[in-house]
Amino acid sequence: MVKRVDDTVLDPALAKIATATTLTVCATDPVNYAGIAAVALASVTVSGADFTIADGTTSGRKTTVAEQAAVSITASGDADHTVLDDGTTLLYGTTAPTQTLTSGGTVTVAQWSIEIQDPA
């Protein structure tokens, strides 16, 4: 049996992620929105303009999150997660290459993508 999904099914999920207002670099994986504050090392305001929805690299659809340069570091620690939230909900979280951050410095979060693949 063939499995298929139309872009109009996948795009709303990616559009919801694109409602994020904050990108936060974290010392560990926060389990929910309330947990972000305890592990936040740096954060920056984002908007819909920072997200681009397009065909997926592998299949399906993806949203690409624009690079965030020179983000102010507010706490020292080893960063290994990046999360997106809309001010009330942790919308998406992912691992990131571990790097040591020092309060008072800056960090650049490279462009990255969130992909929802077509069913196999």
ZAMARSE-444689 format. One record per residue: residue number from 1; residue in one letter; x, y, z of N, C-alpha, C in turn. Coordinates in pm, 1 decimal. Example, Ala and Ser with C-alpha at 12.3 -4.5 7.8 and 13.67 -1.06 7.14 Angstrom:
<nodes>
num, residuo, n_c1, n_c2, n_c3, ca_c1, ca_c2, ca_c3, c_c1, c_c2, c_c3
1, A, 1319.0, -569.0, 780.0, 1230.0, -450.0, 780.0, 1320.0, -330.0, 780.0
2, S, 1285.0, -225.0, 708.0, 1367.0, -106.0, 714.0, 1290.0, 3.0, 787.0
</nodes>
This chain:
<nodes>
num, residuo, n_c1, n_c2, n_c3, ca_c1, ca_c2, ca_c3, c_c1, c_c2, c_c3
1, M, 84.5, -118.4, 0.0, 0.0, 0.0, 0.0, 88.8, 124.4, 0.0
2, V, 56.7, 218.4, -83.0, 130.1, 343.8, -93.4, 85.4, 437.0, 19.1
3, K, 181.7, 505.4, 79.5, 151.1, 606.5, 181.4, 188.4, 741.5, 122.6
4, R, 105.5, 840.6, 144.2, 136.9, 974.3, 94.0, 71.2, 1078.6, 184.3
5, V, 127.3, 1197.1, 180.3, 70.6, 1308.7, 255.3, 90.6, 1435.2, 172.1
6, D, -8.4, 1519.9, 172.1, -1.7, 1644.9, 97.0, 68.3, 1752.2, 180.2
7, D, 131.8, 1846.8, 110.3, 199.9, 1957.5, 178.9, 105.3, 2035.0, 270.0
8, T, -23.6, 2039.4, 234.9, -119.9, 2114.4, 316.1, -144.0, 2049.8, 452.0
9, V, -97.6, 1927.2, 469.3, -105.3, 1859.9, 598.9, 18.4, 1893.6, 682.1
10, L, 135.4, 1894.1, 619.2, 260.9, 1916.0, 691.5, 287.6, 2063.9, 721.4
11, D, 253.2, 2150.6, 627.5, 284.7, 2293.0, 644.0, 225.6, 2357.6, 768.8
12, P, 102.3, 2324.0, 810.8, 51.2, 2386.7, 933.2, 136.1, 2356.3, 1058.1
13, A, 193.0, 2238.0, 1066.5, 279.9, 2207.1, 1180.8, 403.8, 2295.2, 1177.9
14, L, 461.5, 2311.6, 1059.6, 579.7, 2396.8, 1047.0, 544.1, 2544.0, 1067.8
15, A, 425.3, 2583.4, 1023.0, 380.4, 2721.3, 1044.2, 361.3, 2750.0, 1192.9
16, K, 316.9, 2650.6, 1269.0, 302.2, 2668.6, 1413.9, 438.3, 2693.0, 1477.9
17, I, 539.9, 2616.3, 1436.3, 675.2, 2638.2, 1488.3, 721.6, 2779.4, 1454.9
18, A, 682.9, 2828.6, 1337.2, 723.2, 2962.8, 1293.4, 653.9, 3074.8, 1370.9
19, T, 563.9, 3040.6, 1463.8, 505.1, 3142.7, 1551.2, 595.0, 3169.1, 1672.4
20, A, 708.7, 3100.5, 1678.0, 802.1, 3120.0, 1789.4, 843.9, 3266.1, 1798.9
21, T, 860.1, 3312.4, 1921.5, 904.2, 3449.2, 1945.9, 1042.3, 3454.6, 2009.9
22, T, 1090.0, 3338.5, 2059.2, 1221.0, 3334.0, 2124.8, 1294.2, 3206.4, 2086.8
23, L, 1421.7, 3220.9, 2056.1, 1513.4, 3108.5, 2037.7, 1608.5, 3113.3, 2156.9
24, T, 1619.6, 3002.3, 2229.4, 1703.6, 2998.0, 2349.0, 1806.8, 2887.9, 2336.8
25, V, 1930.3, 2922.2, 2370.4, 2039.9, 2825.5, 2377.7, 2045.1, 2778.7, 2522.9
26, C, 2040.3, 2646.3, 2542.8, 2023.8, 2590.5, 2677.2, 2137.8, 2497.5, 2717.4
27, A, 2156.1, 2483.5, 2848.9, 2258.5, 2395.6, 2904.5, 2214.4, 2250.0, 2906.2
28, T, 2087.1, 2224.7, 2894.1, 2032.6, 2089.0, 2887.2, 1893.9, 2099.3, 2826.2
29, D, 1826.1, 1988.8, 2812.3, 1694.7, 1985.3, 2749.6, 1585.9, 2023.9, 2848.5
30, P, 1521.8, 2140.3, 2831.7, 1408.7, 2172.3, 2918.5, 1288.9, 2087.6, 2875.6
31, V, 1213.7, 2038.6, 2970.0, 1102.4, 1949.0, 2935.1, 974.3, 2023.7, 2898.2
32, N, 967.8, 2152.6, 2932.6, 850.2, 2232.1, 2899.6, 887.4, 2379.9, 2903.4
33, Y, 792.2, 2466.2, 2873.7, 819.1, 2609.0, 2870.2, 872.1, 2660.8, 3003.8
34, A, 811.3, 2618.9, 3113.2, 853.7, 2666.1, 3245.5, 998.3, 2628.4, 3275.5
35, G, 1045.8, 2519.4, 3219.1, 1181.2, 2473.3, 3244.9, 1289.4, 2546.8, 3169.1
36, I, 1252.8, 2627.3, 3070.7, 1352.7, 2697.4, 2989.5, 1436.8, 2791.3, 3075.7
37, A, 1374.3, 2868.1, 3161.9, 1445.6, 2969.5, 3240.9, 1559.2, 2910.4, 3322.5
38, A, 1541.1, 2789.8, 3373.7, 1642.8, 2729.6, 3460.3, 1767.5, 2684.3, 3385.1
39, V, 1756.3, 2665.2, 3252.9, 1870.2, 2612.6, 3175.7, 1915.9, 2706.9, 3064.2
40, A, 1855.7, 2826.2, 3057.5, 1887.2, 2921.7, 2951.3, 2025.7, 2983.4, 2970.4
41, L, 2101.5, 2986.6, 2862.7, 2232.8, 3051.2, 2862.9, 2233.8, 3175.8, 2774.7
42, A, 2151.4, 3176.7, 2670.8, 2141.5, 3290.2, 2578.5, 2007.4, 3280.4, 2507.2
43, S, 1949.7, 3394.8, 2474.9, 1823.7, 3392.2, 2400.0, 1814.0, 3515.5, 2311.8
44, V, 1731.9, 3500.1, 2208.0, 1713.7, 3608.8, 2112.6, 1569.1, 3607.2, 2063.8
45, T, 1515.2, 3723.4, 2036.4, 1381.2, 3735.6, 1981.7, 1383.8, 3696.4, 1834.3
46, V, 1286.1, 3613.8, 1794.4, 1270.2, 3575.5, 1654.4, 1128.8, 3608.7, 1609.9
47, S, 1108.4, 3608.1, 1477.6, 975.6, 3635.9, 1422.8, 952.9, 3546.0, 1301.7
48, G, 835.4, 3554.8, 1244.5, 802.2, 3475.5, 1127.4, 901.4, 3492.6, 1013.6
49, A, 964.2, 3609.6, 1005.4, 1062.9, 3635.7, 899.5, 1187.4, 3548.8, 914.8
50, D, 1208.4, 3490.1, 1032.4, 1324.8, 3404.7, 1057.4, 1301.4, 3259.8, 1015.2
51, F, 1182.7, 3228.9, 961.2, 1147.5, 3092.6, 922.8, 1106.9, 3087.9, 776.2
52, T, 1156.4, 2987.1, 704.5, 1120.3, 2968.6, 563.9, 1075.0, 2824.8, 543.4
53, I, 951.4, 2806.8, 499.2, 897.0, 2673.1, 473.4, 918.5, 2639.5, 325.9
54, A, 967.8, 2517.4, 301.0, 997.3, 2473.1, 164.1, 996.9, 2321.0, 159.8
55, D, 1023.4, 2266.1, 40.8, 1037.6, 2121.6, 28.3, 1148.9, 2072.7, 119.1
56, G, 1131.5, 1954.2, 176.2, 1233.2, 1895.7, 262.3, 1356.9, 1855.9, 184.4
57, T, 1468.6, 1844.6, 254.6, 1593.6, 1802.1, 192.3, 1585.6, 1655.6, 153.0
58, T, 1529.6, 1573.4, 241.8, 1515.0, 1430.6, 217.1, 1381.0, 1401.8, 150.5
59, S, 1275.0, 1451.0, 208.5, 1139.1, 1437.5, 155.6, 1050.6, 1527.5, 239.2
60, G, 922.6, 1530.2, 209.8, 830.7, 1607.4, 292.2, 853.8, 1756.5, 283.2
61, R, 847.8, 1821.2, 399.2, 859.8, 1966.7, 407.2, 952.6, 2003.1, 523.2
62, K, 1005.5, 2124.5, 518.5, 1093.1, 2171.2, 626.4, 1073.3, 2320.5, 645.7
63, T, 1109.4, 2366.2, 763.7, 1123.6, 2508.7, 787.5, 1268.9, 2532.2, 824.0
64, T, 1327.6, 2631.8, 761.3, 1465.6, 2668.2, 790.3, 1463.9, 2787.9, 883.7
65, V, 1538.2, 2776.0, 992.9, 1548.6, 2882.5, 1092.2, 1674.1, 2963.1, 1057.8
66, A, 1656.9, 3092.5, 1040.3, 1767.7, 3179.2, 1000.5, 1876.2, 3185.7, 1107.9
67, E, 1999.6, 3208.9, 1063.9, 2111.0, 3228.6, 1156.6, 2080.2, 3345.4, 1250.2
68, Q, 2119.0, 3327.5, 1375.0, 2105.3, 3433.4, 1475.4, 2247.2, 3467.7, 1521.3
69, A, 2297.8, 3582.0, 1477.0, 2436.6, 3619.6, 1503.2, 2448.5, 3706.4, 1627.9
70, A, 2560.2, 3690.0, 1697.2, 2597.1, 3773.7, 1812.0, 2486.9, 3780.3, 1918.2
71, V, 2435.8, 3665.3, 1956.5, 2334.3, 3656.8, 2061.6, 2404.1, 3673.2, 2196.8
72, S, 2356.0, 3763.4, 2279.4, 2417.2, 3789.8, 2409.9, 2402.3, 3669.7, 2502.9
73, I, 2513.5, 3630.3, 2563.1, 2515.8, 3520.0, 2659.2, 2488.9, 3578.1, 2797.7
74, T, 2387.8, 3524.8, 2866.4, 2348.3, 3578.8, 2996.1, 2388.5, 3490.3, 3112.8
75, A, 2434.7, 3367.6, 3085.0, 2480.2, 3276.3, 3190.6, 2588.6, 3186.1, 3132.8
76, S, 2683.0, 3147.1, 3216.4, 2792.0, 3059.5, 3172.0, 2751.9, 2913.1, 3184.6
77, G, 2801.6, 2831.8, 3092.1, 2774.4, 2689.0, 3097.4, 2801.4, 2623.3, 2963.5
78, D, 2783.4, 2492.7, 2960.5, 2800.4, 2415.9, 2837.2, 2665.8, 2404.7, 2766.7
79, A, 2654.8, 2469.6, 2652.1, 2531.0, 2468.7, 2574.4, 2524.8, 2343.3, 2489.2
80, D, 2408.6, 2274.3, 2491.4, 2393.3, 2155.5, 2407.2, 2251.5, 2137.9, 2353.1
81, H, 2165.3, 2236.7, 2373.7, 2028.8, 2231.3, 2320.4, 1986.6, 2370.6, 2272.9
82, T, 1898.2, 2371.8, 2175.5, 1836.5, 2494.8, 2127.2, 1686.7, 2472.3, 2125.7
83, V, 1611.2, 2568.9, 2177.4, 1465.6, 2555.7, 2180.5, 1398.8, 2680.6, 2123.5
84, L, 1277.7, 2660.2, 2075.6, 1193.7, 2768.1, 2025.1, 1065.4, 2770.3, 2106.7
85, D, 1023.5, 2890.6, 2149.7, 897.5, 2902.4, 2223.9, 821.0, 3025.1, 2177.7
86, D, 692.7, 3026.4, 2211.8, 607.2, 3139.0, 2172.7, 563.9, 3224.2, 2292.2
87, G, 634.8, 3210.9, 2402.7, 600.8, 3287.9, 2521.8, 513.7, 3212.2, 2620.2
88, T, 457.0, 3099.5, 2577.5, 377.4, 3016.0, 2668.0, 402.9, 2866.6, 2648.2
89, T, 451.8, 2828.7, 2529.7, 470.3, 2687.9, 2496.6, 607.8, 2663.8, 2436.7
90, L, 675.5, 2560.8, 2482.3, 798.5, 2517.0, 2417.5, 754.2, 2445.3, 2289.5
91, L, 776.8, 2508.7, 2175.0, 726.9, 2457.6, 2047.7, 817.0, 2351.5, 1986.3
92, Y, 948.9, 2366.5, 2004.0, 1043.0, 2272.9, 1941.9, 1176.0, 2282.0, 2014.3
93, G, 1237.9, 2167.7, 2034.2, 1370.7, 2162.6, 2094.2, 1455.7, 2061.0, 2022.1
94, T, 1585.5, 2086.9, 2018.0, 1676.7, 1995.5, 1952.0, 1814.5, 2001.1, 2017.5
95, T, 1891.3, 1898.0, 1995.2, 2029.4, 1900.0, 2042.6, 2111.8, 1991.1, 1953.0
96, A, 2222.0, 2036.4, 2006.3, 2315.2, 2122.1, 1932.8, 2456.7, 2079.8, 1969.8
97, P, 2552.2, 2109.2, 1883.4, 2690.8, 2076.2, 1918.8, 2728.3, 2145.4, 2050.6
98, T, 2786.0, 2071.1, 2142.8, 2822.2, 2126.6, 2273.1, 2930.7, 2232.7, 2258.1
99, Q, 2908.0, 2345.5, 2323.8, 3010.0, 2449.7, 2329.7, 2999.7, 2521.8, 2462.8
100, T, 3112.7, 2561.5, 2516.0, 3117.2, 2632.3, 2643.1, 3091.0, 2780.5, 2618.4
101, L, 2993.2, 2835.4, 2690.2, 2957.7, 2976.2, 2677.8, 2993.7, 3048.8, 2807.1
102, T, 3036.8, 3173.5, 2792.4, 3074.2, 3254.9, 2907.0, 2986.9, 3379.6, 2910.9
103, S, 2924.7, 3402.9, 3025.0, 2838.1, 3518.6, 3042.6, 2910.1, 3646.5, 3002.0
104, G, 2839.9, 3731.6, 2929.5, 2896.0, 3857.4, 2883.2, 2946.0, 3850.2, 2739.8
105, G, 2963.6, 3729.8, 2688.4, 3007.7, 3713.0, 2550.5, 2888.9, 3703.4, 2456.0
106, T, 2915.4, 3656.9, 2335.8, 2808.9, 3634.3, 2238.2, 2826.2, 3496.7, 2174.8
107, V, 2718.9, 3446.8, 2117.9, 2720.2, 3319.0, 2047.5, 2638.9, 3336.7, 1919.4
108, T, 2679.2, 3267.6, 1815.6, 2604.3, 3267.5, 1691.0, 2540.4, 3129.9, 1674.0
109, V, 2411.3, 3129.4, 1649.1, 2338.8, 3005.6, 1622.1, 2325.4, 2996.8, 1470.3
110, A, 2391.2, 2898.0, 1411.5, 2389.6, 2881.8, 1266.1, 2249.0, 2848.3, 1216.2
111, Q, 2225.5, 2877.0, 1089.3, 2099.9, 2837.5, 1025.0, 2080.0, 2687.6, 1041.9
112, W, 1955.3, 2645.7, 1067.1, 1925.0, 2503.3, 1083.1, 1782.5, 2477.5, 1037.5
113, S, 1751.0, 2351.5, 1014.4, 1619.8, 2315.4, 961.7, 1548.8, 2213.1, 1046.6
114, I, 1417.2, 2219.6, 1042.6, 1329.0, 2121.5, 1105.2, 1253.1, 2056.4, 990.3
115, E, 1270.2, 1925.8, 973.2, 1210.5, 1858.5, 859.2, 1109.6, 1752.4, 904.3
116, I, 994.6, 1753.8, 839.6, 895.0, 1648.7, 857.9, 894.5, 1567.9, 729.0
117, Q, 937.8, 1444.8, 737.8, 950.2, 1361.9, 618.4, 815.7, 1301.6, 577.1
118, D, 806.6, 1272.4, 448.1, 688.7, 1201.0, 397.4, 683.9, 1063.4, 461.7
119, P, 563.7, 1004.4, 474.8, 554.8, 869.3, 530.5, 626.4, 769.9, 439.4
120, A, 687.5, 671.8, 500.8, 761.7, 571.3, 423.2, 675.3, 450.9, 393.0
</nodes>
